[in-house]
Amino acid sequence: MRDLQAHPLAELFPMLSEKEIGELADDIVTYGQREPIVLLKGKVLDGRNRLAACRFAQVEPRFVDFEGDDPLGFVLSLNLHRRHLTESQRAMVAAQIIDWDRGINQHTGGSANLQTREAARRLSISERAVAAAKRIRDHGAGELVEAIREGRVSVHAGEAISDLALEAQREVLAREEKEIIARAKAIREARQKMRHTVRLAHMDLVAEKGRASAPATLKQLYPVYYADCPWRFGVRSEVTGREKSAENHYPTLTTDEICDLLGKLIGGEHPAVCFLWATNPMLLDALRVLQACGFTYVHHWIWDKEVAGTGYWGRDRHELLLIGRRGDIAAPLPGTQPETVHREPKGKHSAKPDYFAEQIEKLFPGVARLELFARRARPGWDRWGFEAGAQAVPS
């Protein structure tokens, strides 16, 4: 019987236990080898368990050569349908897929985020689980990786354990299952509290620098306003949630504060149009802001982010750009209006696609335009904002 090596793709999935190999051997003796062992360049691409069972039963195995052009897809298709793998086991496979893709596509320079997203899609798991598995592969002891592959430890517990030194990881894994889970929970809680303290200090620093840079009044009136307000969202947990909020990146305001601030800053009776961003849960708040500034809602555009995020009532994948009109402001000429839906993947936290500002420029060329809560200079616009380190100056 030939002594064959396993192809690296075959090793994405764990072998059956000795007991299961024995049962498979009995089945082969009774009914024969139902499926051939698939070889790729002389290595076992699919059928390691059948080969082991044939050796155990002393039955000469049958082989075929792989003839397709997607060996990875072939291996995934067969094994995901044959086996009842846990989410954690699939996550470890996904982490290995990313390594495999990097190895054969080094010249492409592809995005790590896209690789993670595609691996998560193929294995029907969350990107968060894939990220945890990648961390375990980078920092975990070999025993930890095997414990997850065998289904004894979850990937989320494993991620916490991987924070420990290698010997400490091995010591935890030697305990009973309940003790392993309790230790992982304690590590996660300690890590969350530490990050929480650091990020709250960062939030205070951002707010202090940012609010000092935004003037209380404007030097002129503008017919066009474009605003991406720093909404203050509610969060589930002061320890595990608040540090993930927008306030980590820029100082946030309550809806009442935004209404008061913008009402004084851009309110009045002079004709103007306001383009105001709103997320789904903040829609009514955004309409309040328009009203506080004297604008009447007339229409909205949609940014389709292409990939769904999170949400309480639905997984959000779009944001709304509300349009408010005040006084006798000219509407766009017929035929110049853009389509109401624009598709573009999201980028840096809360940054909106340039496409929308460009459409506003086309609709209102040659007039003074002000971007409120601006993060950076935009040619053809004046800017005003709380962004830390920025100054309210013409661009």
VEXTI-99902 format. One line per field, with one value per residue (C-alpha): residue number from 1; chain; residue in one letter; x, z, y. Coordinates in Angstrom, 2 decimals, padded with zeros to 5 digits. Layout:
BEGIN
pos <- c(NUM ...) .
unit <- c(A ...) .
code <- c(a ...) .
X <- c(X ...) .
Z <- c(Z ...) .
Y <- c(Y ...) .
This chain:
BEGIN
pos <- c(1 2 3 4 5 6 7 8 9 10 11 12 13 14 15 16 17 18 19 20 21 22 23 24 25 26 27 28 29 30 31 32 33 34 35 36 37 38 39 40 41 42 43 44 45 46 47 48 49 50 51 52 53 54 55 56 57 58 59 60 61 62 63 64 65 66 67 68 69 70 71 72 73 74 75 76 77 78 79 80 81 82 83 84 85 86 87 88 89 90 91 92 93 94 95 96 97 98 99 100 101 102 103 104 105 106 107 108 109 110 111 112 113 114 115 116 117 118 119 120 121 122 123 124 125 126 127 128 129 130 131 132 133 134 135 136 137 138 139 140 141 142 143 144 145 146 147 148 149 150 151 152 153 154 155 156 157 158 159 160 161 162 163 164 165 166 167 168 169 170 171 172 173 174 175 176 177 178 179 180 181 182 183 184 185 186 187 188 189 190 191 192 193 194 195 196 197 198 199 200 201 202 203 204 205 206 207 208 209 210 211 212 213 214 215 216 217 218 219 220 221 222 223 224 225 226 227 228 229 230 231 232 233 234 235 236 237 238 239 240 241 242 243 244 245 246 247 248 249 250 251 252 253 254 255 256 257 258 259 260 261 262 263 264 265 266 267 268 269 270 271 272 273 274 275 276 277 278 279 280 281 282 283 284 285 286 287 288 289 290 291 292 293 294 295 296 297 298 299 300 301 302 303 304 305 306 307 308 309 310 311 312 313 314 315 316 317 318 319 320 321 322 323 324 325 326 327 328 329 330 331 332 333 334 335 336 337 338 339 340 341 342 343 344 345 346 347 348 349 350 351 352 353 354 355 356 357 358 359 360 361 362 363 364 365 366 367 368 369 370 371 372 373 374 375 376 377 378 379 380 381 382 383 384 385 386 387 388 389 390 391 392 393 394 395) .
unit <- c(A A A A A A A A A A A A A A A A A A A A A A A A A A A A A A A A A A A A A A A A A A A A A A A A A A A A A A A A A A A A A A A A A A A A A A A A A A A A A A A A A A A A A A A A A A A A A A A A A A A A A A A A A A A A A A A A A A A A A A A A A A A A A A A A A A A A A A A A A A A A A A A A A A A A A A A A A A A A A A A A A A A A A A A A A A A A A A A A A A A A A A A A A A A A A A A A A A A A A A A A A A A A A A A A A A A A A A A A A A A A A A A A A A A A A A A A A A A A A A A A A A A A A A A A A A A A A A A A A A A A A A A A A A A A A A A A A A A A A A A A A A A A A A A A A A A A A A A A A A A A A A A A A A A A A A A A A A A A A A A A A A A A A A A A A A A A A A A A A A A A A A A A A A A A A A A A A A A A A A A A A A A A A A A A A A A A A A A A A A A A A A A A A A A A A A A A A A A) .
code <- c(m r d l q a h p l a e l f p m l s e k e i g e l a d d i v t y g q r e p i v l l k g k v l d g r n r l a a c r f a q v e p r f v d f e g d d p l g f v l s l n l h r r h l t e s q r a m v a a q i i d w d r g i n q h t g g s a n l q t r e a a r r l s i s e r a v a a a k r i r d h g a g e l v e a i r e g r v s v h a g e a i s d l a l e a q r e v l a r e e k e i i a r a k a i r e a r q k m r h t v r l a h m d l v a e k g r a s a p a t l k q l y p v y y a d c p w r f g v r s e v t g r e k s a e n h y p t l t t d e i c d l l g k l i g g e h p a v c f l w a t n p m l l d a l r v l q a c g f t y v h h w i w d k e v a g t g y w g r d r h e l l l i g r r g d i a a p l p g t q p e t v h r e p k g k h s a k p d y f a e q i e k l f p g v a r l e l f a r r a r p g w d r w g f e a g a q a v p s) .
X <- c(000.00 001.42 002.67 001.08 001.32 -001.72 -002.16 -002.15 -005.78 -006.81 -005.40 -007.86 -010.21 -009.39 -009.11 -011.77 -011.10 -009.54 -012.95 -014.55 -011.71 -012.36 -016.07 -015.28 -012.91 -015.68 -018.00 -015.38 -014.88 -018.63 -019.67 -016.44 -014.86 -017.78 -015.79 -012.30 -009.41 -008.68 -005.05 -003.56 000.05 000.58 -000.85 -004.17 -006.56 -009.62 -009.89 -007.34 -009.84 -010.69 -006.98 -006.43 -009.47 -008.27 -004.88 -006.55 -008.76 -005.88 -007.96 -006.29 -007.68 -009.00 -007.56 -008.50 -006.68 -008.28 -009.31 -010.88 -009.42 -010.53 -009.08 -009.99 -013.63 -013.67 -012.36 -014.71 -017.76 -017.16 -016.23 -018.79 -021.57 -020.19 -019.40 -021.24 -018.63 -019.12 -018.86 -015.47 -014.15 -015.34 -013.66 -010.31 -010.76 -011.54 -008.32 -006.36 -008.13 -006.86 -003.31 -003.74 -005.09 -002.23 000.27 -000.96 -001.94 000.97 001.32 -002.22 -001.78 -005.43 -007.15 -006.99 -010.55 -011.81 -010.03 -011.65 -015.08 -014.82 -013.59 -016.49 -018.95 -017.59 -017.78 -021.13 -019.79 -019.25 -016.20 -015.75 -015.30 -012.74 -010.81 -010.73 -009.44 -006.71 -005.58 -005.43 -003.34 -000.94 -000.67 -002.08 -000.19 -000.41 -002.46 -005.00 -005.36 -005.90 -008.41 -010.55 -010.15 -011.29 -014.32 -013.25 -012.86 -014.84 -013.04 -014.24 -012.86 -009.70 -009.19 -009.18 -006.83 -004.42 -003.70 -001.76 001.84 002.22 002.88 -000.09 -002.27 -001.21 -001.91 -005.47 -006.10 -005.15 -008.16 -011.74 -014.05 -015.95 -012.69 -011.46 -014.67 -014.49 -010.84 -011.56 -014.44 -012.22 -009.55 -012.14 -013.56 -010.12 -009.22 -012.49 -012.00 -008.45 -009.49 -012.47 -010.28 -007.85 -010.58 -012.55 -009.40 -008.99 -012.59 -012.02 -008.89 -010.68 -013.57 -011.30 -009.26 -012.18 -014.64 -011.96 -011.49 -015.08 -016.18 -019.63 -020.64 -020.12 -018.72 -021.22 -024.48 -024.43 -027.07 -025.81 -025.09 -023.84 -023.79 -022.72 -023.70 -021.84 -024.91 -024.61 -025.92 -027.08 -024.97 -025.67 -022.88 -020.72 -017.81 -018.21 -020.13 -019.30 -015.69 -017.00 -019.09 -018.54 -017.20 -013.92 -013.31 -014.81 -016.80 -020.49 -023.58 -027.13 -029.93 -030.96 -027.38 -027.21 -030.56 -029.44 -026.00 -027.06 -030.19 -027.98 -025.26 -027.22 -030.81 -032.65 -034.83 -032.35 -033.01 -030.85 -030.75 -029.38 -028.15 -028.14 -026.95 -029.13 -028.84 -031.97 -032.46 -031.71 -034.13 -036.64 -033.78 -032.39 -035.81 -035.91 -032.55 -033.79 -036.87 -034.81 -032.81 -035.91 -035.72 -038.60 -037.86 -038.32 -036.43 -033.57 -030.77 -029.50 -025.98 -025.98 -022.85 -023.11 -022.32 -024.80 -023.68 -025.50 -028.78 -031.52 -034.46 -032.56 -028.99 -028.28 -026.53 -027.59 -027.68 -029.97 -028.97 -031.98 -032.62 -034.23 -035.33 -035.76 -037.25 -037.16 -034.14 -033.89 -034.53 -032.19 -032.87 -034.82 -032.45 -029.58 -030.74 -028.73 -030.32 -031.40 -029.34 -025.54 -023.64 -020.14 -018.41 -017.86 -014.39 -012.96 -015.30 -018.30 -016.57 -019.10 -018.33 -017.07 -019.74 -022.47 -020.55 -019.68 -023.36 -024.20 -021.44 -022.95 -026.44 -025.26 -022.15 -020.51 -022.24 -020.85 -021.06 -020.35 -019.61 -020.57 -018.68 -016.08 -013.16 -010.91 -010.56 -012.72 -011.93 -014.68 -016.14 -015.71 -015.63 -016.68 -016.30 -015.28 -012.66 -009.66 -006.88 -008.96 -009.70 -012.84 -011.38 -012.19 -010.80) .
Z <- c(000.00 -001.01 001.70 000.70 002.23 002.85 000.75 002.91 001.97 003.28 006.67 006.97 008.64 011.63 011.23 012.63 016.02 016.23 017.13 014.08 011.83 013.13 012.37 008.86 008.37 009.33 006.83 004.06 004.82 004.65 001.76 000.04 -000.45 -001.65 -002.61 -004.14 -002.52 -004.49 -005.23 -006.29 -007.48 -005.69 -002.35 -000.71 -001.36 -000.04 001.68 004.51 006.74 004.02 003.47 007.21 007.36 004.35 005.99 009.23 007.35 005.06 001.98 -001.17 -001.63 -004.87 -006.10 -008.66 -009.67 -009.08 -012.39 -011.35 -011.13 -007.58 -005.07 -002.10 -003.14 -003.72 -000.22 001.46 -000.42 000.47 004.12 005.08 003.79 005.32 008.79 011.67 012.60 015.36 014.65 016.39 014.21 011.09 012.33 012.60 009.05 007.91 009.48 007.59 004.33 004.70 005.12 002.05 -000.10 000.99 000.10 -003.47 -004.12 -002.62 -005.77 -005.57 -002.39 -001.52 001.48 004.70 005.47 002.17 002.84 006.27 004.88 002.10 004.50 006.85 003.95 002.74 006.20 007.14 010.28 011.54 010.71 014.48 014.84 012.02 013.64 016.92 015.15 013.41 016.78 018.19 015.25 015.79 019.59 020.78 021.89 019.61 022.28 022.21 018.43 018.61 021.45 019.30 016.18 018.22 019.55 023.22 023.51 021.80 019.63 021.84 024.99 023.06 022.05 025.71 026.70 023.91 025.82 028.36 028.07 026.31 029.50 031.21 028.24 028.62 032.35 031.72 029.06 031.54 033.70 033.51 030.91 033.43 034.80 031.29 030.54 033.87 033.32 029.80 031.12 033.80 031.21 028.93 031.76 032.87 029.28 028.77 031.94 030.96 027.46 028.86 031.16 028.36 025.87 028.26 028.83 025.06 024.68 027.18 025.31 021.94 023.34 025.04 021.89 019.48 021.14 021.55 017.76 016.67 016.68 018.03 015.10 011.33 009.45 006.58 005.49 003.23 000.76 000.98 004.16 004.39 007.84 009.36 012.99 015.82 017.21 020.67 020.49 023.42 024.18 025.93 028.51 030.04 030.16 027.01 024.81 025.36 024.25 020.83 020.38 018.10 021.06 020.77 017.44 017.95 020.65 020.42 021.22 022.29 019.87 022.06 022.00 018.20 017.77 020.02 018.43 014.78 015.41 016.57 013.99 010.73 011.73 010.36 007.41 004.56 001.69 001.99 001.52 004.10 003.37 006.69 007.32 009.42 010.49 010.72 014.52 014.47 011.67 013.86 015.65 012.31 011.29 014.60 013.76 010.34 011.95 014.66 011.92 010.02 007.23 005.80 004.76 001.00 -000.04 000.78 -000.86 000.21 000.73 000.26 002.04 000.23 003.39 006.27 009.73 013.05 014.39 016.93 014.50 011.32 010.09 008.73 005.37 004.45 005.71 004.70 003.47 004.28 002.24 003.91 002.19 003.68 001.88 -001.87 -002.61 -006.19 -006.73 -009.12 -012.83 -014.32 -015.54 -013.27 -010.20 -009.27 -008.64 -005.04 -004.25 -004.39 -003.64 -002.15 000.63 003.91 004.78 007.86 010.85 009.90 006.83 004.05 000.36 -001.55 -004.14 -002.19 -001.74 -005.43 -006.36 -004.21 -005.97 -009.37 -008.28 -006.72 -008.62 -007.93 -004.60 -001.06 000.60 004.24 005.55 009.21 011.57 008.83 009.36 006.59 003.95 000.85 -002.24 -002.94 000.56 003.80 006.85 010.48 013.05 016.30 014.76 017.11 015.81 012.96 012.48 011.00 007.86 004.16 002.24) .
Y <- c(000.00 003.41 005.77 009.08 012.53 014.70 017.82 021.02 021.70 018.28 019.28 022.16 019.68 017.43 013.67 011.37 009.78 006.30 004.89 006.51 005.29 001.76 002.06 003.32 000.37 -002.06 -000.36 -000.67 -004.37 -004.96 -002.70 -001.78 001.64 003.77 006.88 006.98 008.85 012.04 012.92 016.25 016.13 012.85 014.03 013.18 016.08 014.26 010.90 010.82 009.05 006.51 005.86 005.30 003.00 000.98 000.51 -000.55 -003.03 -004.10 -003.26 -001.91 001.64 003.17 006.49 009.14 012.32 015.72 017.29 020.60 024.10 025.01 022.54 024.76 024.99 021.22 020.45 022.91 021.65 018.02 018.46 021.08 018.84 015.63 016.89 018.48 021.08 023.64 027.36 027.35 024.52 026.34 029.53 027.75 026.46 030.01 031.31 028.66 029.57 033.14 031.84 029.63 032.48 034.72 032.03 031.55 035.19 037.11 039.18 040.56 042.58 041.92 043.50 041.49 042.65 041.27 037.97 037.76 038.61 036.02 033.32 034.08 033.86 030.52 028.97 030.59 032.27 035.82 037.92 038.29 034.52 034.50 037.36 035.42 032.31 034.35 035.70 032.18 030.98 033.89 033.76 030.45 027.36 024.33 022.58 025.41 025.23 021.47 021.77 024.07 021.92 018.90 020.81 020.85 024.65 027.43 029.96 032.83 031.18 030.33 033.96 035.00 032.18 033.16 036.40 034.32 033.16 029.79 027.83 029.48 028.49 024.87 025.00 026.26 023.60 020.86 021.76 020.55 022.10 024.27 025.66 026.49 028.43 030.31 031.25 032.51 034.65 036.20 037.07 038.72 040.81 042.02 042.90 044.81 046.86 047.82 048.89 050.74 052.86 053.72 054.59 056.78 058.82 059.06 060.24 063.06 064.16 064.19 066.20 068.76 069.41 069.23 071.57 074.23 074.42 075.17 078.85 079.74 081.96 082.12 085.11 084.81 083.21 080.17 078.95 075.33 073.34 069.74 068.14 064.83 065.35 063.57 061.78 060.30 056.76 054.67 051.59 048.30 048.38 051.07 048.60 046.51 048.93 052.57 052.23 051.11 054.25 057.22 059.20 057.32 059.05 062.53 064.39 063.52 065.58 064.80 065.66 068.61 069.93 069.59 071.37 074.22 074.52 074.40 076.44 079.31 078.68 078.27 079.03 082.04 082.95 083.34 080.89 077.78 074.02 071.59 068.07 066.18 062.61 060.32 056.70 054.56 054.80 058.57 059.49 061.34 063.10 064.30 065.62 067.52 069.12 070.24 071.76 073.49 075.21 076.30 073.71 071.69 068.11 067.63 064.48 062.11 060.14 056.72 055.41 051.62 050.32 046.95 044.96 044.69 045.75 045.38 046.70 046.04 045.63 044.90 044.66 048.13 048.48 052.01 055.60 058.45 061.91 064.08 067.22 070.23 073.43 076.89 079.88 080.42 078.23 076.98 073.27 071.39 071.74 068.81 066.13 067.17 065.28 062.17 058.79 058.47 055.34 055.18 051.96 052.17 050.18 052.00 053.25 054.99 055.25 057.41 058.88 059.43 058.83 061.89 061.09 062.90 066.16 066.01 065.70 068.71 070.68 069.80 070.87 074.15 075.29 078.62 079.30 079.41 076.00 075.06 071.57 071.24 068.91 068.55 066.14 067.42 070.13 069.72 071.86 074.38 074.22 076.16 073.93 074.10 071.34 069.75 067.48 067.48 069.72 071.19 074.89 076.45 078.01 078.24 075.27) .
